[in-house]
Amino acid sequence: MNKTLKIIAYSGLVIVISYFIYFIGGMFIYGYSTDWDLYKKYTFLLKDSVSNNLGWVGNSSEVGYNDVCNSFRTKDSIRIKIWDFKDLAQIDLKSVKFAQDVNLDTLEFNRGDILFAKSDRPITVEYGFSFDNALVINTDQHCNILSHIEKDNYRGFYGQINKLSLSNGITNKHLILFNYKEWQTPVLLLLYKGHQSFYLILIDSKKPFDEKIINILNLK
C-alpha cells in the first residue's frame, strides 16, 4: 500500500472512530437511566387522594444528565408526567412563549434518546440539551388549544395534542419532541415554577376529562 492509500485509510479510520465516540459517548454521558423509587420524591405535587391512588405499575423516573422525567399512573387510568428541568430553575415563568401551528412532521435529532419508545406517547430528547433559560412550547398544526391557564406560579393550557416540542428560545433549536400517536389526545399541560425549581406537567387519560383535572395537582 502506497503512502497516499495509507493516509486515506488512516483518515477513514479516524472518522469512523470519531463518529463512534460522538454517538456512543453521548449515550453514556447524556443517556437516561430508570429509577423505580425517585418518583416518590415528586408526589408532593399531587393531591394526597391521587398519590394514595397510584397503581402498581406505570410509576418510575427517567433520570437524565440535568433533568428527571417522572411518570405516574393512577388506578383509574390517569397518566401524569412531571418533568423536573434543573437548568430552568431560574427562568421567569412569564418569559416562556407558546407557538402554535408549528410544522413538527419533519423534525429530526442528530443524536438523542427515545423515552417510552413502545408507548403511544414516545418522547425524543436531544442529548445534552440546554434551554439557556429561554423556553418555547411548540404545538403543531393538528393541535387544538381549548383553554389557556394563567396563574402566578403556573401557566399552560388544556387541549387536544398531536405533536408538541420544547425548544431553546434563543437558538430556536427543538430539543424535546412529544409524539401522541392517538390523533388529538386530550392533554392538560402546565409549567409550574416552584422555589428554585421548574416543572413541566402533562396529564392525559383514556377516560374523558376537562380542564378541571388540574384539581388533582397540589399547586401552592
Secondary structure by P-SEA (a helix, b strand, c coil): ccaaaaaaaaaaaaaaaaaaaaaaaaaaacbbbbbccccccccccccaaaaaacccccbbbbccccbbbbbbbcccbbbbbbbbbccccccccccbbbbcccccccccccbbbbccccccbbbbbccccccccbbbbbbccccccccccccccccccccccccccccccccccccbbbbccccccbbbbbbbbcccbbbbbbbbcccccccccccccccc
